[in-house]
Amino acid sequence: MTIVSGKIMPRDLAGRDPGDPPVFILLASPTWAPWLPDTAFQKVPIGSTGQVLTVNADGSVGWSNSSAGFTNPMSATGDLIISNPGSAPVALHIGSSGQVLLVAGGLPAWSAPPWVTNPLTTQGDLIVQGVSAAARLGIGTNNQVLTSNGTTPGWANSAAGFADPTTTAGDLIFKNAVPATTRLGIGAETQVLTVTGGLPAWVASASGFANPMRAQGDIITGGLTGTAQRLPAGANGQVLTIASGVPAWVAGSAGPSAVVFPSGDTTGVTDQANINTAQPANGGEVLLAAGAFYVKPTTGLKALTIKAQTSAYPGTTIAGNPVCLRGLGASTIIFPVGAGTIGIYYHRTTSYGAQFGNPADPSAGFIRDLVLDGTFSSGAAQGLNTGDGRGYQIDVTCQNFNTTGAIGFVMSNDLFWCEKSWYRLQLYNNTQAALLTTGVPGSDHSNEYNIYDINMFCELNQQGVVVDGTNQGGSELHLRGNMQLTSAVSGAPTNNIAALTLRNTIGSPESRWYEGQIWMKVEGNSGVGGGSVQPYTLYSDGNGYIRQCSGAIHASSLTPAQWNNAEFTFRGLIADSSLSQLDTGAAGSGVNGISCTYQALNATTVNGSANFTCTGGGLFAVGSAVTLVGTIPGGFAANTLYYAVSSAGSVMTFSATTGGAPITATSTVSSGLTLNPAAPPVPASGTIQQNYGPDAMVYITGGTGVTVVLQGNPVAGAAGPFYIPAAGALTVNYTTAPTWIWAPCAQSQY
């Protein structure tokens, strides 16, 4: 044996038995065996697994269990430590919600509780065995008994109830005087159940009469002696009236009103015939029931021709007594069928003749509470076409007339004028929302004193409301809605689309809104599939104009109006930078100075000359004062007045003074230049100058011997400023001509 590193080891290590326990020799503490020399050693045998080498209280050294305990086997919140069959500490992991700790196989374990969960909810409930678990059997109703079907218990009426005494269909069960449950046999036809002697009984009615009706829709009427008799229901579309003193069903046109129901025939033949046939011969109303009506012309383009006049108005020889057409609101839909079909045509066929010194003209009728839908039409179809007469009352929706040339609503003077009427229109998704025109421009173009209340929704390249060749004198327009971007990516909107257009393409003496009102708010939207140019707010071809009107013109995101020099004497807020700042034209011209004012003109100086080409349309008149805004060519300056010294074709030249030499540009501008008007040319002394544009302030400078007459009244102080409202006027008298500036003051900046 030898000692190696404090261990007693065999001398011959190769002959050591591997199973020999190790023996440690440690230096003894002097406090444990003070009598031993300090160099004495203590023999300490090997301890058990897990023990640690510890100094005992008496100073001896030995193996013992660790005071720090054993290794923690738990790993999650809620775990427990149990002893396994080997007496080693192990973790029992937390169980699931609702489980309980039970002993299974001699060891604790989490498991479902072995007892039954209470399923009862109501007093009187029972617990029964269900298919796989305890279940609730709710309490039965009064007098029921607990029974079984051989598998499941349940509450049921007692099978031992009383015997059924009835023997015949219609029998009743009642309690007699015994008392006992018994049968009351069914009575005879028309008998009534009453009480006789305290018991129920069938007897003949002491009052009333036998019911003569036999079928749905029958009516009871009185016979010759008052005897009740049956009047069978009439045919579809017939009306109940009096014929030879007795009630009778007759064809709708024979009575003052008729009701028509949809036939379901989508060809348009049946509904068209039914509605036209139902029109009362002497005026009245046709009521269209809820549903879809399909109408197709038998000949020509007019599917439904509703009579705006029938027989002579009482006391006159003038035809009146119109037929009126009414639906049940949005649930009544008329679908015109075919190419170019006019859904409803509603016009008088004769004029009134002389009006003064005669009785009042008979009024036209109404069409209201229905929808005209162009889904099944094509080409230049129209929803409603009306005109010729006074007092029309129209309240309809026209939608989906969106094929080439189609129009939702048309008011046309086909025979004579159309005045003093009311139009309440919902116009959605139509190639053109509305057209106000005349077919007889040489004789009748008046649409005076009408009221239009229009909501519209225009999609890609759809036109708004168009006035073509009619005089809307004293008429009132309320226009609201949405318009989509046109397909144009630059320049003018496609086809000069605008919310409101005034034009004259038919050679009418006048195409105007005159001494009336225009109230509008229309917004531009992106829509689907458009380009980048919004429709105009208003558009004129230069022949349609607005004179001495008032109201408010509001537009959101639309392209400023293109007015092409037409008159625009309008008072009120104008949220359109083109209309609000139109300059008035020369005295006596009746027009504005330039159509493309306050829009980028893309004006160009050509080869360094003084020529300005206006690509937008009309030109400033000679003598007109302008300023240049934007990209200004060399030789010109911003915030400086220039005067037109020539204006012809599409080219203008400008000078620094009235009638002076044209200025030669030193650079060429191809885009981004705008010419803003400053004033019309000062007219000859004593000449009245009317304002053909919106409200303006006029400032006069220079000249000699200058006096001013404002609205016919001389005023002191020649310089001003002077407020000249739309259609207002002033006269300047002078020895030497002054200069002036006209500043528009109708623009809404919001």
MIMI-575207 format. One record per residue (C-alpha): residue in three letters; x, y, z. Coordinates in steps of 0.02 Angstrom, whole numbers, plus 50000, padded with zeros to 5 digits. Example, Ala and Ser with C-alpha at 12.3 -4.5 7.8 and 13.67 -1.06 7.14 Angstrom:
BEGIN
ALA506154977550390 SER506844994750357 
***
This chain:
BEGIN
MET500005000050000 THR500545017849972 ILE499785035149986 VAL499475044549826 SER498785062349839 GLY498075058250011 LYS497285041849953 ILE497855024350012 MET498235014949851 PRO498944997349817 ARG500774997149778 ASP500414987149624 LEU499094997849538 ALA498874984949404 GLY498304972449534 ARG497014983749613 ASP495254977049626 PRO494104989749538 GLY492724985149660 ASP493714990549811 PRO492915005649891 PRO493995020949896 VAL494665026250065 PHE495135044350102 ILE496445048850232 LEU496235066550298 LEU497255076750422 ALA496335076850587 SER495785093150667 PRO496715097150829 THR495045100850912 TRP494415083550875 ALA495895073650948 PRO497035085551036 TRP498055071351105 LEU498545066050933 PRO500015073750849 ASP499615087250725 THR500225075850587 ALA499025061550630 PHE497805056450491 GLN495955051450499 LYS495255037450395 VAL493565041950314 PRO492655028250213 ILE491695033350054 GLY489905039450083 SER488255035949993 THR487695043249826 GLY487245061349843 GLN488065064050012 VAL489285078050039 LEU490895078750141 THR490495088450301 VAL491455094250457 ASN490485088350607 ALA490225098450767 ASP491595088850858 GLY492845093250724 SER492785076350638 VAL492525074450452 GLY491195063050377 TRP489955060250235 SER488155066150266 ASN486595071550173 SER486685089450105 SER485855102650214 ALA485365111250052 GLY484075097450012 PHE483855087949851 THR483755093749671 ASN482075102249629 PRO481185091549495 MET479745104249466 SER479695114249304 ALA477995123149294 THR476805133049403 GLY475665121249502 ASP476845105949494 LEU476945094549647 ILE478395083649710 ILE477995065449746 SER479065050249783 ASN479145037549644 PRO479225018749675 GLY481115020849695 SER480835033649834 ALA481615047049726 PRO480785064149722 VAL479935067349553 ALA478765080749483 LEU476885078049467 HIS476415091149338 ILE474865101849362 GLY473255094349291 SER471905101949179 SER470545113849238 GLY469215104349336 GLN470275088949370 VAL470525082649547 LEU471985073549634 LEU471605054949653 VAL472635039449693 ALA472855027849546 GLY473985012349556 GLY474665017749724 LEU475225034749659 PRO474375051649660 ALA473725057549489 TRP472625071149415 SER470995064849336 ALA469185069449305 PRO468105069049462 PRO467225052549486 TRP465625060749545 VAL464155067449435 THR464055086049389 ASN462355092949435 PRO461385096249271 LEU459795102549357 THR459215120449323 THR457385121249373 GLN456345115549520 GLY455625098349484 ASP456995093049362 LEU457585074949367 ILE459295067349333 VAL459255053149206 GLN460595043249118 GLY460905050148945 VAL461785041748801 SER463475043248886 ALA463235054349039 ALA462005060449167 ALA460735072349093 ARG459295083549145 LEU457465079049119 GLY456495095249137 ILE454885095549237 GLY453345091449134 THR451735101349119 ASN450275100049239 ASN449475082649249 GLN450795074149141 VAL451475057549199 LEU453225050349192 THR453285036849061 SER454555027748952 ASN454725023348771 GLY455775008348816 THR457395017948803 THR457175035348872 PRO456045041849012 GLY454965057048979 TRP453425066649032 ALA451845063448930 ASN449985065448938 SER449125051149023 ALA448625037248905 ALA447155034449020 GLY446285051048967 PHE444445051748921 ALA443735043048770 ASP443495053648612 PRO441585055548587 THR441705063648414 THR441185053648261 THR441075066148118 ALA442165079748046 GLY441695096248126 ASP441045088648290 LEU441405097948451 ILE441695091048627 PHE440765099248771 LYS440185094948948 ASN438315091748964 ALA437185093949114 VAL437575076649189 PRO439005082649187 ALA439895071649061 THR441025074548913 THR440015072248756 ARG439875076448571 LEU439035091248487 GLY438775086348307 ILE439195098748168 GLY437755110148125 ALA436945113447957 GLU437705125747833 THR437475144247881 GLN436975139548060 VAL437865148448200 LEU438475142048368 THR437495149648510 VAL436935145448687 THR435225137948716 GLY434655132748891 GLY436415135048957 LEU437185123348830 PRO438025126248660 ALA436965122548507 TRP436965125648319 VAL435445135848265 ALA434895146648119 SER435545164448136 ALA434295176148214 SER435055190348111 GLY436135192447954 PHE435995182147794 ALA436785167547708 ASN438485171247631 PRO438275170647441 MET440145172247405 ARG441005156947333 ALA442715162547270 GLN444145173847318 GLY443805191847267 ASP441905190147266 ILE440885205147328 ILE439155205047406 THR437935217147324 GLY436075220347347 GLY434875213147219 LEU433285221047152 THR432365218547318 GLY433915220247424 THR434295201647428 ALA436135198347456 GLN436955191847299 ARG438695188147235 LEU439695199247115 PRO441205189047054 ALA442925197347049 GLY443285206546887 ALA444705203446765 ASN446455210546790 GLY446465229346762 GLN444575231546771 VAL443815244546887 LEU442225244146990 THR440935256546929 ILE439035258546912 ALA438245252046754 SER436325253646733 GLY436175257446919 VAL437115242246984 PRO438945239147027 ALA439935231246886 TRP441735227746839 VAL442205236346676 ALA443785239446574 GLY444915252346657 SER444705265446521 ALA442845266146554 GLY443105271946733 PRO444045286646810 SER445485275746871 ALA446305259246838 VAL447575247746920 VAL448815238146815 PHE449885223746877 PRO451485217346797 SER451185203146674 GLY452905195346686 ASP453085196346497 THR454855202746470 THR454595205346282 GLY453705221746322 VAL452135217346224 THR450895213146363 ASP451295226946488 GLN451335240046351 ALA449605234846291 ASN448885233746468 ILE449485251046520 ASN448945259746361 THR447255251146364 ALA446965255446548 GLN447005274346517 PRO445305281746562 ALA444435288846410 ASN443975305146495 GLY445505307446602 GLY445955300346771 GLU447335289946845 VAL448225273746803 LEU449035266046956 LEU450475254146923 ALA450695240947056 ALA452385236047126 GLY453475225847010 ALA454365226446842 PHE453435232246686 TYR454235229346515 VAL453625240546374 LYS454055240046190 PRO453315250746050 THR452125242145931 THR452695254645798 GLY453905269245801 LEU454915273245957 LYS453605277746088 ALA453235263246205 LEU451945271846317 THR451005287146255 ILE450105293846407 LYS448695305846362 ALA449065323446426 GLN447325328346363 THR445705318846330 SER443955326546322 ALA443505344946325 TYR443735353946489 PRO442005358346561 GLY441375375146499 THR442655376146359 THR443055368346192 ILE444875365546241 ALA445405347846274 GLY445945344546453 ASN445635330846581 PRO447345322546568 VAL447765304846612 CYS448975303846759 LEU450175289746793 ARG450725284446966 GLY451755270447038 LEU452185264547212 GLY453875272847225 ALA455495263647193 SER454585246947188 THR453715251547024 ILE454975249946882 ILE454665252546696 PHE455945244746578 PRO455845251546398 VAL456355237646278 GLY457235240046111 ALA458355251846014 GLY457995270446031 THR456425267046133 ILE455585281546224 GLY454915274146385 ILE453525286946417 TYR452965300646298 TYR451865313546388 HIS451335328446279 ARG449765337746234 THR449285335346054 THR448415352246028 SER448915369646086 TYR447865380646198 GLY447615394546074 ALA447385412446129 GLN447555414646317 PHE447105432646361 GLY445245436246367 ASN444845417646383 PRO444595405146526 ALA446165397846602 ASP447045384446504 PRO446745366746567 SER448225360346666 ALA449255345346615 GLY449355330346730 PHE450655321346833 ILE451825306546821 ARG452605301846986 ASP453245288747106 LEU454055276946981 VAL455725272146905 LEU456155271846719 ASP457635260246689 GLY458565258746523 THR459405242046559 PHE458455233346417 SER458525247646292 SER459925252346173 GLY460475266346057 ALA459735283746081 ALA458395278146203 GLN457505290246320 GLY456705287546489 LEU455365301046497 ASN454975313646359 THR453725327146406 GLY453215344746353 ASP451875355546270 GLY450745362746404 ARG450725370146577 GLY450605363146752 TYR451535346746727 GLN452035338446891 ILE453425326046863 ASP454275316147003 VAL455225301246933 THR456905292346929 CYS457745289546759 GLN459255278246767 ASN460395266946664 PHE460045275046495 ASN461905273446461 THR462035268146279 THR462625279346137 GLY461485294546120 ALA460345289646265 ILE459565302946379 GLY458725300446547 PHE457475314946541 VAL456935325646393 MET455815340946397 SER455415346046219 ASN454235358546141 ASP453625347246002 LEU452085357845966 PHE452115373646072 TRP452805380446236 CYS453005371346401 GLU452875382646554 LYS452415383946739 SER452785365946782 TRP453715356346917 TYR455055343446885 ARG455815333147025 LEU457075321546945 GLN458305308147003 LEU459495305546855 TYR460805291846876 ASN462015283646754 ASN461335291146594 THR462375295446440 GLN461575312546457 ALA460625316646614 ALA459355328946542 LEU458965339146386 LEU457855354646383 THR457525358946201 THR456235363146069 GLY455735354745908 VAL454915370645844 PRO456235384245872 GLY455475395845746 SER453815397145838 ASP453965391246019 HIS455535390146123 SER454835395446292 ASN455145385546451 GLU454725400146563 TYR454295399146749 ASN454725380846772 ILE455525373546929 TYR456825359946911 ASP457455350247061 ILE458775337947000 ASN459925325447083 MET461125317446960 PHE462565305146957 CYS463625304846800 GLU464925291546764 LEU466335290946635 ASN466025303546492 GLN464195306046539 GLN463475323246505 GLY462505333246635 VAL461005344646606 VAL460925353046433 VAL459875367946381 ASP459815368846191 GLY458795382546110 THR457525386446246 ASN457155401846350 GLN457195397346534 GLY456485414246581 GLY456045415546765 SER456425397146790 GLU457275390246944 LEU458585376446941 HIS459215366447090 LEU460595354847030 ARG461565343147144 GLY462625327847121 ASN464225319647062 MET465215318546900 GLN466675307046859 LEU468325311446775 THR468185311446586 SER469315300746479 ALA470355316046427 VAL472115316746498 SER472425335046454 GLY471555350146381 ALA469665351246376 PRO468515337946450 THR467935324746328 ASN466515331646219 ASN466515347546326 ILE465575338146461 ALA464895349646597 ALA463715349246744 LEU462645362446656 THR462765366946471 LEU461905381246380 ARG462065380046191 ASN461095383546034 THR461325370345901 ILE459565371245829 GLY459455389245768 SER458305395245905 PRO458095414045932 GLU458685411946111 SER459535399046218 ARG459695406446390 TRP459315406546576 TYR458515423446597 GLU457985432746755 GLY457885416446849 GLN458865406946980 ILE460235394046975 TRP460735384847133 MET461995371147109 LYS463285360647201 VAL464125347247096 GLU465725338247139 GLY467025329647032 ASN467535311847078 SER468895300247017 GLY467705286346968 VAL468295271146873 GLY469305270846712 GLY469405289546681 GLY470825300546624 SER471375315946720 VAL470205330046663 GLN468605333546760 PRO467015339946675 TYR466715358646665 THR465635366846796 LEU464695376046657 TYR464935376446469 SER464295388046334 ASP464595386746148 GLY464545405746146 ASN462715405946094 GLY461925400146256 TYR462035412946396 ILE461475417646572 ARG460695434746594 GLN460165443746753 CYS460075428146861 SER460475424947043 GLY460875410347156 ALA462485401147200 ILE463635390747093 HIS464705378747194 ALA465845365647121 SER467115353947199 SER468585348047093 LEU467735351746926 THR468645360546784 PRO468285379346783 ALA466925384046660 GLN467225387046474 TRP466025401046430 ASN466615406346256 ASN466265424946271 ALA464415422846312 GLU463525434546431 PHE463585429346613 THR462655442146718 PHE462445431946876 ARG462355437847056 GLY462845426747202 LEU464295416247264 ILE465275408047123 ALA466525394347167 ASP467225393946990 SER468775403946950 SER468275406046768 LEU466485411846791 SER466795422846942 GLN468145432746855 LEU467485434546679 ASP467845451846611 THR466425461246530 GLY466535464246344 ALA466555480646253 ALA465085492546270 GLY463585486246172 SER464375469246136 GLY463285459546255 VAL464685447146283 ASN466175444146393 GLY467935448546337 ILE468665431146320 SER468085413546350 CYS469675405646414 THR470045418746543 TYR470885412646702 GLN471385396146626 ALA473095391046565 LEU473025396446384 ASN474595388046319 ALA474805404846234 THR476345405646123 THR477415419346055 VAL477805414645876 ASN479595416745813 GLY479955430445938 SER478545441745875 ALA477205449945982 ASN475875437445929 PHE474935427946065 THR473915412946009 CYS472455408246122 THR472125389646106 GLY470615390646220 GLY469395399346105 GLY468915417746095 LEU470055432946106 PHE470145449146204 ALA469375463646109 VAL470505477646047 GLY470785489846189 SER470535476846325 ALA471755478146470 VAL472575462046531 THR473945456046646 LEU475085441046615 VAL475205427346747 GLY476295411846751 THR477715409146628 ILE477945426446553 PRO478925428846389 GLY480385440846379 GLY479895458746343 PHE478385457646460 ALA478255458846650 ALA477115452946788 ASN475905464746876 THR475885476146725 LEU474425481746618 TYR474485478246431 TYR473185483046303 ALA472585472846154 VAL473015482245995 SER472495468545873 SER471365453545892 ALA470905442545745 GLY470725424145712 SER471605416245859 VAL473015429045875 MET473175444745981 THR474535457846003 PHE474785468946154 SER475515486146189 ALA476005495446347 THR474765509046301 THR473055509746220 GLY473315509746031 GLY475205509246052 ALA476495499045958 PRO476465480145986 ILE477795473746104 THR479005461246028 ALA479315446046137 THR481135441346164 SER480755423146208 THR479465410146162 VAL478245402546287 SER477365386446242 SER476355383146401 GLY475935389346574 LEU475405407046524 THR473735414646577 LEU473015431246519 ASN471935439446652 PRO470725453246604 ALA470905470246683 ALA469505479546594 PRO468535481546433 PRO469095495946322 VAL468485512846383 PRO467045517346265 ALA466745534146185 SER466275548046306 GLY464455546746360 THR464265528646304 ILE463445517146430 GLN464515502146481 GLN463525487446545 ASN464295473646649 TYR464045457646551 GLY464935447446685 PRO464755444546873 ASP464855458147006 ALA466385469546989 MET467235484747063 VAL467805498246939 TYR469285509846972 ILE469535525046856 THR471175534546840 GLY471825548746730 GLY470925558046593 THR470215575646595 GLY468475582046620 VAL467935565146690 THR466195563046765 VAL465285546946803 VAL463465542046791 LEU463125526446893 GLN461535516746857 GLY460825532846781 ASN461325543646930 PRO462775556346922 VAL464035553547061 ALA465345564947136 GLY467155559647122 ALA467725551746962 ALA468975539047028 GLY467795527747121 PRO467865513547158 PHE466155509647090 TYR465195493647126 ILE464425487446963 PRO463345472146994 ALA463035459046863 ALA461995467246726 GLY462315484346805 ALA463025499046706 LEU463965515246715 THR464325529546595 VAL465965539246590 ASN465985556846516 TYR467675564446480 THR468695576446375 THR470235565446373 ALA469925546946399 PRO470425539746567 THR470955521846601 TRP470035509846714 ILE470195493146801 TRP468765480946827 ALA469025469446977 PRO467835454746990 CYS467105452047163 ALA466005436447155 GLN467315423047186 SER467055410847331 GLN468765405447393 TYR468115390047485 
***
